[in-house]
């Protein structure tokens, strides 16, 4: 990677880090990235799509259309480590490294602008990955430009520094947030038989988890994780009449996630009927499974070998989720990890900050893929 381009991309990364914006609020972030690219490139077309944008380097008609994607939203966390480029906004911080992903893609765009390509190269800058709402906003891009292949990476702690991790097939699990609301009727705490309390029904739902996630009944990993149970209120004269249980449901295969959801809904409705309760469901943070196409994953392997980088063949899918899977439902593509180091602080923790050196690793990976 050109030294000046790296310096520009690193400075950009730190500016993004200082100005974090949460999912679907990334107005400054998007505009700053667009301004950076307008300032430092001459051969790219920049297409503004409102909450997101992309750039195009045109090699000509009948050339392959290859896309590269980065996310740019931050997390609702405080910055507690002392950094010269620390977040300027309380309760918001780039603790997942999306600032680095976007700086990488911007640095790659500079290299393509300056050195050219024999392919049509698209750089997609996406919002709202953390909530699973971003990629789905951008999927028409795949059809509109007849994208032949799409690639992305995520920094990953626990991996050797700058090593690239890849797997064929499912790379990351499908997941969604599920809320089950149950409502009965209130009564005086001294006469609980006079009302309908949802506590037992909610407890029964939790106790039913093992039969739904049992390995004997599923092809792959299936998980139910309780994130909150809230029943009643701090009023000792009243028997609880309302309750909610919030879960993250997760599975290696989307079909098994759908079956888990159906089983939970069916069981909750049966509990509601048995106990005389009303029941409602709500879903958010919905992520597809992210599936790597072998042909695309093999291209990552070939570039890693050619660049002299370390390759890690993952033995199984990662339990986390990523909305990049919406793209690989529509075209060929692959998603990989680049290692932060085996002992480096994990993403989504206070001690984490993106390692600027990974910008160069990501750019070189993307350049190699563009040259294949």
N, C-alpha and C positions, 0 to 999 in steps of 0.2 A: 504494500500500500504506500502510495506517495506520502512522504513525511508531512508535507504541508496539509494535505487532505486529512491525515490523522489528527494533526493539531486542531484543525477547524472542527472536525467531528467531536473531538474530546471537549473542546470549549463549548460546543453546542450541547453535548450531554450534560455538562455541569450547569448550563443555563436552564435546561429543562428540569434538572433536579431542584433548582432553586424555586421553580414556579410550578409545583405539582398541581394537577387538576384531577378530580375524581371522574369516574365513568359518566359519560354523557354530559360533562361540563367542560370539555377540553377546548374551549374557544381560543384562549391565548396560545396553548400548545400547538394546535393545528396551524394557526396563523404564523407563529414563530418558525415552524418547520417550513412552511411554504415560502416565507420571506428569505430564510436561509438558502433555500434551493434556487429561488429567483436571483439572489445576489451572486451566487457562486457557480451557476451553470449557464450555458448559452445554447445547448442543443436539446434541451428537454422541454417537452410540453407538460404543463402542470394543469391538472383537471380538478377543480374544486367541486366537491359533492355535498357541501353543507357541513356535516359533522365529520367528514373524512375527505381524503383526497388521494390522488395518485399521480405519478409522473410517467411519461412515455418517452423512451428513446426509440426512434423509428429507423430500422435498418432497411425497410422496404416491404412491398407486398410479397406475399407467398413465402415470407420468412417465418420461422417459429415464433410464437408469442409466449414468452417466459416471464412469470411474475414472481416477485419477492415481497414478503409482507412483514410489517412491524406494527406493534401495538404502542399506544402512547398514553394510557391512563395510569393514574397513581392509586395509592391505597389510603383508606381513612385511618392513618396512623400518625403518631407524633414522630418528629425527628429528635432523637435524644443523644446522638453521637455528635461530637464536635468536628464539623467539616467546614472548610472555607466556602463550599458551595451548598451548605445546608438549606433545607426547605425554609422558605420565608413565611409559610402559612401553617399555623397550628392545626393539628389534626389531619394534615395531608402530607404524604411523603412518598417518594419513589422507592418503595421497599420491595419491589419485585423486579426492578431492572428494566422496565419498559422505556425509561429514558435512554438507556444504553442500546436497546433494540432499535429505537428510532434513530439514534445517532449513527448506529452501524449502517442502517439502510440509507441514510442521508450520505454517509461517507462513500458507500457503494455507488450511489447515484452520481457523485462527483467523479469517481473513477470512470464510470461508463460514459459520462458526458465528455470527458477529456480524451479517453482512449478508444471510444467507439465499441461497437459490437456487430457481429454478423446476424444477430437476432433482434427482434423487437423486445425491448426490456421494459417491464412495468414494475414500478415500485409503489406498493400499496401501503398507505399509512392509515391505520385503523384505530378507532376509539373503543372504549367500553369492553375490553376483553375480560376484565376482572368480574363483571357481572354476567358475562355470556351474551351480552346484547349487541356487541360490536360487529362481529363477522357477518351476522345475518343481515345487517344493514348493507353490506357490501357485495353480496353474492351475485347480484345482477351483473357486476363487473366481469365475472367469469364468462358469462354468455355473450355480453356485449362485445367483448374483445376476443372471443374465441381463444381463451387462454389454454395453451397446450399443457402447461405444467406450472406448479406453484410451490415455493419453498419458504421455510421460515425456521428460526431457531429460538431457543430460550436458554439463558444462562442457568447453570445448575450447580449448586453446592453439593459436596459429597463426591464429586467427580474429579479426577486428576485435572490439574490446571491446563486449560486450553485443549483438553481432549474432547473429541466429538463422540457423542453417544447416539446410537441408532438401532432400530429394530424394524423388521418387516411386519406388516399387519397393524394391529392396534397398538398405538404408541402411548395414548393416554385414555383414561376411563371416561365414560359418559356419567353425568351426574346432574342433579337438580335439587333445589331446596323445596321441601314439601311442608306445608303447614296444615294441620288438622284442627279445625275449630269445633268445639262441642259445647252446646248450651242446654241447660235444664231450666229449673225454676228455683228461686231463692226461698229460704225459710229461716226461721230463728235457729240459732245454733243449738238451742236446747231441745228442738223438735226436728231433728234431721229427717225423720220419716215424712214430714210434711212437704218436703221439696224434692228436687231431683238434682243430685250432685254428680258431676262428670268424672270425679276422681277415679273411681273404680274402672270405668270404661277406658280412660286414658292409661291407667296402669296395665290393663289387659292388652292394650295395643302394644305397649313396650314388651310385655312378656311374650307376645306372639312373634317378635322379630326372628328368633332362632329358626323357626320352621320355614320362614320365607327366604332366609339367606343361606340356608344349609348347603354346603358343597355337594351333598348327595343329590340336590335338586336343581343344580345349576351347572352350566358348562364352564363358567369362569367366575372370577371374583364378584361377589355381590355384598354390599355393605349398607347397613342402616345406622346412622350416627345421630344420636339425640343432641341437638344444639341448645334446645330450651324447652322446659315444661313450665307453664304458668297456669295455676289453677286458683280461682278465687282472688281474694284481696286481703289486706291486713285490717280485717274487721271481725273481731272475735265473737261478735254477736250474730254473725251471719254464717250459714252453711254455704259453701261454694256453689255457684250455679253456672259459671262459665269457665272454660279452660281451653288451652291451646297447647299442642305439642308440635315442635318444629324439628324437622329431620333433614339431614342431607342423605339422600339416597344415591347410591353409586354402583356402577357395574362395568365390567369389562366389555360387555356387549349391550348395545342399545335395546335389543329385543328382550333381554333379561331385566333391564331397567324398567321397561314398559310393563313387563309382567309383575315385577315387584310393586310398582305403583298401583296396578290393578288389584293385586292381592291386598295391599294396605287399605285401599279405598273400600273394597268389598268387606274386609274385616271391620273397619271403622263404622260402616253403615249398619252392619249386623249388631255391633255393640250399641250403636245409637238406638236402634229399634228395640233391643232387649231392655235398655235402661230408660227409654222414653226421652231421648235427647234429640236435638237437632244437630246436624253435622254439615260442615262445609269444608272445602279444600281450596288451597291457593298454592301456586307454584311460582318460583323465581330462580334466578341464577341457573338457567337451563343450559347445559353443555352437551354437545354430541360426543360420541367417541371419536377420537382422532386416529384415523387409519392411514398408515404409510403404504403407498403403492411400491411394490418391490422394485420396479424399474427405476423409480425416482430415488428410492433409498440406496440402490446400487450406484447411482450417480454420485450421491454424497460420499459413499465409500471410496469411489474412484478418485474423487477430488482430494479427500483426506489423505489417501495414500500418495497421490502425486505431490501434495504440498508438504509431505513429511510430518503430518500431524498424527497424534495418537488416536486410534479408533477404539471405541468401547462398544462391543456388541451386547446390547441389553438382553438379559435373559427373560424378562417379562415386562409387560406394560407398566407404566408409572401410574400410581393411584390418583394423582391429581388430574385436573381437567383443563381443557383449552379449546376455545371456540374455533380454532383453525380447522377443525374437522368439518365444518360447513363447506369449506372450499374443496376438500378432497372427496366430498360426496359428488362433486360436479366435474372434476377434472383430475388428472394425475397430479401427484405431489407427494412431498415428504416433509416431515418436521423432525428436528434433531435438537440435542442439547450440546452446549459448549461449557466445559467445566470451569467452575470458579476456584477449584482446589478442594481437596478432600476434607480439610478442616476449616474451610471458609464459612462464615456465618450464613445460615440458610435464608432464602428469600422469605418475606413476610415476617421477619424478626427485626427488632430494634437495631441490632448490631450490623445489619446488612447495608452495603452500598455497592453498586455496580462497579466492577473492575474495568477501568478504561482500556486496558490492554486487550480486552475481548473484542473491542471494536475492530481492531486490525484482524483478529482471527475470523470474525464474522464476515468482514469485507472480503478477505482472501477466499473464504469458502464460497461466498456468493459469486465472486469473479470466476472461480474455477467452474462453477455450475453454468454460468453464462457462456463459458468458452467451450463446453462439451458439445 
